[in-house]
Amino acid sequence: MKGERLIEMEKYIREQRSVSLDTLCSVFNVSKNTVRRDVAQLIATTDIQKIYGGVSIQFNRIPPSFTERAAVNLPVKQRIGKYAASLVQDGDVIFIDAGTTTCQMINYMGEKKNVTIITHSLDVITRAFAYPNLNVIVISGTLNRKTYSFTNQFKFALQDYNISKAFMAATGFTIENGATQAISDEFAIKKCAAIKSDQVILMAESYKIGTVCFLTYAHANRFSTIITDKQPNEKFTKAFNALGGSIIIP
């Protein structure tokens, strides 16, 4: 019950951008003490910040650390990762983006054969090490401890590869602005991966749908599939379907 409320509360705050504690009490029908406890947890694990009398989210705020984000909503991330892994076929060359959800798919790829993974994610590299059936090509760069990834790479690192599927992360996604992120260090590699891949698949928790962040690395029509945990609103669903995309709730 509390876990579901936290997810919905975070989504509501992101939609409103700024909201008072009294409003949260009214919307979620809980006491002020309960809201304070919920808000304290959200502040500790997300980029939501406290303001006088309420909370807000900055438009281009850098998100919290990888380990902090990885611990939040883990069962949902694992379900999304498991379904994403089912889309990988033997012999595929895939790109796996750096993210707390994308890395989860590695744990479900133990039976795949002759799969090549291209990645800049330290967590993907570490997880894939346990599976000799997974070939790993690492895009080098400067280790970013905030994102557990190698960043500031030249986009040319991907230009010679023919990629079957790209499994992408995003901080936000809308029809109008596409897949967006708050950190500029990974922008070039994300953009190039989305261009070079036959299929581009977004792996994102539902609260990110409808959120816009600082940089757009790929437009909405570039994505064939969104794997998420809850069905987006009807307007978004119809618009994304009209672009030829499908939404999967595993």
N, C-alpha and C positions, 0 to 999 in steps of 0.2 A: 504493500500500500504506500509506504513512505517512498520507496524507490520510484514508483510510477509518478507520485506527486512531484518528486524532484525533477524528473524528466520533463513533465508538463510545465512546471514552474520555470525551468531554464528556457524552454521553448518560448513561453509567454514573454519572459524578460527580453529575449532576443528579438521577438517580434515588435515589442513596444519600445525597445532601446533604453528606456528609462521608466521606472515605475516605483511608486511609494510602497512602504510596508503595509499601510492601511489598505491599499488597493489589492495587494496580494492576499491579505486576510479575507477580503470580501470575495475575490475571484475563486479562491480555493477553500473557502468556508472553514478556516482554521484560526486558532487563537494567535495573538501577537507573539507569544512565547514560541509557539511552533514555527511561525514564519521566521523568527530570528534564528532558530536552530537550523532551519532549512537553508536560509540565506548564508549563514556562516559556512555550511558545507559547500554550497555552490561557489562562494568566494574562494574557498581553499582549493577547489579542484577545477575551476574554469577561469575564463578571462573576465567574468562578471566582477564588478567592483562596487564597494559600498560608497554611497553618497549620503548627504544629510537627509535623513528621513526615508531613505529608500536605497535602490540599487540601479546600476546602469551598465551598459556595455559600450566601450569605445569603438568607433568605426574601424580603426586600424590598430587596435591593441594587439601586441604580440601575445600569443597564447601561452599558458603555463607549460611547465616542463613535460617532456615525453612521459616520464615515469608517473607523474601526477595524473596526466590524461589517460594513461594506459589502464589505471586502476578503476576508472569510472565506467560503469555500465558494461562491465566485461562480458557477461553472458550474451548481450546483444551483439557486441563486436565479434564474438566467437560464432554466433549463428550466421552473421553476414559473411564472415571469413569462410565458413564451411560451404556455404552455397557458392561463393566465388570460386572456390577450389574445384567444385563440380563442373565448372565451365571450362576448365583447362583440359585439353586433350593431349594424348601422347604425341610427342614430337613438336609441341608448340614452343615458340619463342615468345616469352611474355615479359612485360615490364611490370614490376611491382613498385608502386610509389612508397615513399616514407610516410608512415602514419600508424596510429594505434589500432586501427581497424584492418588496414591492408595487410599488416604483418601476421594477422591471425590465420590467414589462409594457408600458410606454410604447414601448420600442424595437421592439415587434412590432405596433404599431397604425397603421402608416403608410398602410395601404390602407383603413382604416375610413372611413365617410362619416357626417358629421353626428353625431358623438359628442360629448357634453358631459361633461366631467370636473369634478366638485366635489372639492376637495382642500384640505388644510392643509399639504401636504408641499412644501417648497421644492424638493426634488429632482424631484418629479413636475412641478412648474411649469417648472423649467429644461429638463427633457427634452422636455416637450410643446411648448415654444416653437418647436422645429424642425419641427413638423407643423401646417401651417395648417388641416388637416382636423379638428383637435381643438379644440373650444371649451373654455375653461378658466374655471371660476368659483372664485375664491380665497376661502377663509374666513380672514378677517384675525384678527390677534391679535398677541401678542408673539413675536418671533423667538427660538426656542429653539435655540441652536447645538449643543446636545447631541444633539437629535433631528432637526435640519434641518427643523423644522416650526414653524408658528405655533400657539402654545398659549395657554391661559387664555381661550379664546373662550367666548362664551355659546352654549349649546346651541340657542338660538332661531335661530341662523344657518342651521340646516338644517330647521327645522320647516315651512317653506313649500314645500320641494322634494319632488317625487315622483321617487324614485330607483329605477331598474330593478334595479341590482345594486351591492352594496357589496363591495369587495375589501379585506379586513381583515388587519392584522398582529396578532400577539399575542406576549407573552413566554412564555406557557404556555397549555396547553389540556388539560382533563380533562372527562370526562362529568359528574362531580359538581360541578365549579366553573366549567365553561364556559371562555370566553376571558378570560385574566387578563393583567395588566400590572403593572410595577413603578413606573411613573411616573404620578403623579396628574394632572399638568397636562393630559394629553390625554383624560382619562377621560370628560368630558361630551360631547365631540364624537364619540368612538368609540361611546358608548352611544346617542346620538341617531341616528347613521348606521345602527346595527344595527336600530333601531326603525323608521326611515323607509323602509328599502329592501325591495323585493319579495323579493329573494334576497340572502342574506348568505354570502359565500364567504371561507373562511380560507386564506391563503397562508402556509405555515409549514414550516420545516425539521423533519425528523422528531424531532430531539432535544427539541423543545418540547412534543411530545405526551406527556402524563403528568407534566408540570411544572406546579406551581401557584405563582403570584405574588400580589402584595399585593391587587390589586383585580380584581373580576369586572365586565367591561363588557357581557357578553352570555352568556346560558345556552347550553348545548350544542345544545338543540333549536331554536335560532334559526338555525343554520347549515345550509344545504342541501348544501354541498360543502366538503371539505378537500382542498387540493392540496398534496402533500408529496412527499418524495423516497424514502421507504421505507414499506412497509406496517406499520402499527401492530400491536401484538399482537392475538391473536384475541379476547380479552375486550373490548378497546376497540372493535375493528372491529364486532363483533356488536352492542354497545350503541349505537354511533353509527348503524349501519344500522337498528336498531330504532326510532330516532328519525326515520327517513325520510331520513337523510343518506347521501351517497356519498363515498368516498375515492378520489382520483385520484392515480396515480403516473405522471407524464409521462415 
